[in-house]
């Protein structure tokens, strides 16, 4: 056991300097940028699918209460605005060729990081309040068709889903995306330094 501890101590003292070429870093960065673009595009597609599904619900079902129409309107508008914000951010990271203009892309990436911070903090709460308000107005008519147990289940599940998305899921997404974007920014800063040398 003592030999293992000595080997482990020797290994920890051993300092290896890894030299990664600019081409290898660009390839890694390209893979990560493509992953970021794909994730953003999938988010936009998911929001568009939600928008279409709710709009179809509004068009093809007959609702009697004005509150349902107000609720669906609020929901559609909030999803539409949020989708436009996601699209704006997607364009920011996909419009510049990072292999030709790494410094410009780095600036765009920093702006993207700042936009995402705003999106997950202040704008997210406006979105959550708008969706909750839309659901509340929608439920005024819909809950009249349900019995007491179904009403309790519907309200409890909706509330739990909103709380789960607003706390645990939101924090996990923020942490993962922050790490990913920070790592990408760090790589582009290293690439820029290597290119300028």
Secondary structure, DSSP 8 states (H G I E B T S, - for coil): -HHHHHHHHHHHH--------HHHHHHHHHHHHHHHHHHHHHHHHHHHHHHHHHHHHHHHS----HHHHHHHHHHHHHHHHHHHHHHHHHHHHHSS-TTT-HHHHHHHHHHHHHHHHHIIIIIHHHHHHHHHHHHHHHHHHHGGGS-HHHHHHHHHHHHHHHHHIIIIIHHHHHHHHHHHHHHHHHHHHHHHHHHH-
